[in-house]
């Protein structure tokens, strides 16, 4: 469920017509609905009612301070993967006691910053990382709370670039190695071993891979208990898919029910790291048609947003719904919606039936709230776009459009070229 809908032929975000925002801030821009985000968070959180749990929003999906603050107010924690994400989460006043830190390549200064902030848990991804966190915690005269991220070797049946829990992926520690690494972790004086974690992939549209992963981790927890290693946090990662096109992902409630059934008898706290399912359908990218052209074989609709603004179609061949901001009677044509970037891979939609749109009109790429702005770049020296948050009848600029001056920030011409 989301709050982007048509009223009298005009696309609205909650109570605000999209065209009114475009008139004020120009195009392109990302547009988020506060009501949708809150609703998604609450539905997800409620799905785990009755079992002690923390919902740690995956900051990589959508890292804007206002969005993080909104989720924090609702009770969310954060799943971070870098010092930059830690900084963002803290700036948004998210509770460090609800922050978990995953990632295969944590640097010493990032580890130090996270220890200093007092985060809940490091999800450790290699044997060497165990040693490094122990060393740094020792220097700081404190103990690091850690869990091991396990690679459960589960095929999540999603795009290969976003599946992470297969043996061939770089993530986590092999199940077979896990006991040995836990034993080693227990011997390290500056670690407090309290967690088991996994994250098997993203945009997963079945419950089975999650259930299988849970089963494997449960067995591990039971074996650890026999070694007197008491697991207090079980982190099942993120990954629940959303509907972009015709996918039929499980409703969060179903996902919750199935997992809760699997968790029966376990005495620990559950951590979840949803990103896409909270933010994906809470945001759109609004862009303007610049030109249309017909080649002998194809129709192109050229818009002012490109693959630097929304990389997913180019990178993964992802589908985003294309909605005109104003509905009018007109024919459907087969066309590609392309951006101004100098690459043939620069498209938001490829060879798809869509309304024959005209220069000057606004069009929205739907379901762009997760991994949209957060993956955007300045390629082709394009300033990153503005971000707008709607709440009810009002809208707020939560990130200004970048300027050309910002593009060259920090660059300098050395003496010998002057
Ligand atoms: N936890 C960890 C450790 C992760 O690596 C991820 C996502 C998540 C949680 C959140 O997963 P979600 O609930 O959003 O599926 N750029 C890709 C998605 C990459 C996901 C990376 N990790 C895309 O645009 O589809």
Boltz pocket constraint, residues with backbone or C-beta under 6 A from the ligand:
constraints:
  - pocket:
      binder: B
      contacts: [[A, 58], [A, 60], [A, 61], [A, 79], [A, 102], [A, 103], [A, 161], [A, 162], [A, 199], [A, 201], [A, 202], [A, 203], [A, 237], [A, 238], [A, 239], [A, 240], [A, 273], [A, 274], [A, 275], [A, 276], [A, 277], [A, 312], [A, 316], [A, 370], [A, 371], [A, 375]]
      max_distance: 6.0
